[in-house]
Amino acid sequence: MSDFVAFKTYSSTIEAEMHAGILHEAGIPAIVQSPGHGMFGAGFSGLFVHGVTLLVPEDQLEDAGELIDDPEAQ
């Protein structure tokens, strides 16, 4: 198994979670990493100043990019 690496950075948790779900459905593990709970607590899913990072295994980075960056693949 390969190490997880940064795939994309998003300004909101919702967008990162949506893309993580697409990747999971395709069999690609994904981890959403955020800098904290935001200023409004754990239920907050709005914008984060420092971004929300989506991590994928390094050996599946290219596959993840093809899947997420191709609108027809979703």
One Martini backbone bead per residue (centre of mass of N, CA, C, O) as a GRO file, in nm:
protein
   74
    1MET     BB    1   0.099   0.035   0.020
    2SER     BB    2   0.056   0.361  -0.017
    3ASP     BB    3   0.097   0.672   0.038
    4PHE     BB    4  -0.046   0.957   0.131
    5VAL     BB    5  -0.156   1.234  -0.074
    6ALA     BB    6  -0.206   1.526  -0.211
    7PHE     BB    7  -0.464   1.620  -0.436
    8LYS     BB    8  -0.659   1.847  -0.300
    9THR     BB    9  -0.786   2.183  -0.246
   10TYR     BB   10  -1.039   2.324  -0.044
   11SER     BB   11  -1.283   2.555   0.092
   12SER     BB   12  -1.472   2.297   0.148
   13THR     BB   13  -1.603   2.015   0.286
   14ILE     BB   14  -1.825   1.936   0.088
   15GLU     BB   15  -1.649   1.906  -0.167
   16ALA     BB   16  -1.450   1.699  -0.052
   17GLU     BB   17  -1.665   1.482   0.022
   18MET     BB   18  -1.777   1.442  -0.261
   19HIS     BB   19  -1.509   1.344  -0.390
   20ALA     BB   20  -1.462   1.111  -0.194
   21GLY     BB   21  -1.716   0.953  -0.278
   22ILE     BB   22  -1.636   0.906  -0.572
   23LEU     BB   23  -1.377   0.753  -0.507
   24HIS     BB   24  -1.497   0.525  -0.336
   25GLU     BB   25  -1.684   0.413  -0.564
   26ALA     BB   26  -1.403   0.351  -0.737
   27GLY     BB   27  -1.185   0.234  -0.511
   28ILE     BB   28  -1.068   0.504  -0.380
   29PRO     BB   29  -0.901   0.614  -0.136
   30ALA     BB   30  -1.007   0.874   0.108
   31ILE     BB   31  -0.899   1.181   0.277
   32VAL     BB   32  -1.022   1.423   0.496
   33GLN     BB   33  -0.839   1.731   0.564
   34SER     BB   34  -0.860   1.948   0.836
   35PRO     BB   35  -0.767   2.219   1.049
   36GLY     BB   36  -1.068   2.191   1.169
   37HIS     BB   37  -1.390   2.316   1.284
   38GLY     BB   38  -1.399   2.594   1.298
   39MET     BB   39  -1.573   2.874   1.424
   40PHE     BB   40  -1.866   2.684   1.446
   41GLY     BB   41  -1.772   2.395   1.457
   42ALA     BB   42  -1.826   2.062   1.366
   43GLY     BB   43  -2.090   2.134   1.177
   44PHE     BB   44  -1.919   2.292   0.994
   45SER     BB   45  -1.930   2.344   0.609
   46GLY     BB   46  -1.774   2.572   0.517
   47LEU     BB   47  -1.531   2.788   0.504
   48PHE     BB   48  -1.170   2.772   0.477
   49VAL     BB   49  -0.882   2.940   0.495
   50HIS     BB   50  -0.675   2.673   0.471
   51GLY     BB   51  -0.835   2.444   0.392
   52VAL     BB   52  -0.918   2.129   0.228
   53THR     BB   53  -0.781   1.806   0.219
   54LEU     BB   54  -0.724   1.558  -0.031
   55LEU     BB   55  -0.643   1.219   0.010
   56VAL     BB   56  -0.428   0.982  -0.165
   57PRO     BB   57  -0.284   0.739  -0.305
   58GLU     BB   58  -0.006   0.765  -0.489
   59ASP     BB   59  -0.083   0.518  -0.693
   60GLN     BB   60  -0.386   0.691  -0.744
   61LEU     BB   61  -0.359   0.986  -0.848
   62GLU     BB   62  -0.424   0.966  -1.151
   63ASP     BB   63  -0.705   0.836  -1.127
   64ALA     BB   64  -0.832   1.063  -0.962
   65GLY     BB   65  -0.790   1.287  -1.171
   66GLU     BB   66  -0.958   1.162  -1.398
   67LEU     BB   67  -1.225   1.146  -1.238
   68ILE     BB   68  -1.255   1.449  -1.133
   69ASP     BB   69  -1.165   1.612  -1.409
   70ASP     BB   70  -1.403   1.435  -1.543
   71PRO     BB   71  -1.731   1.501  -1.590
   72GLU     BB   72  -1.816   1.224  -1.736
   73ALA     BB   73  -1.719   1.030  -1.491
   74GLN     BB   74  -1.956   1.129  -1.282
   0.00000   0.00000   0.00000
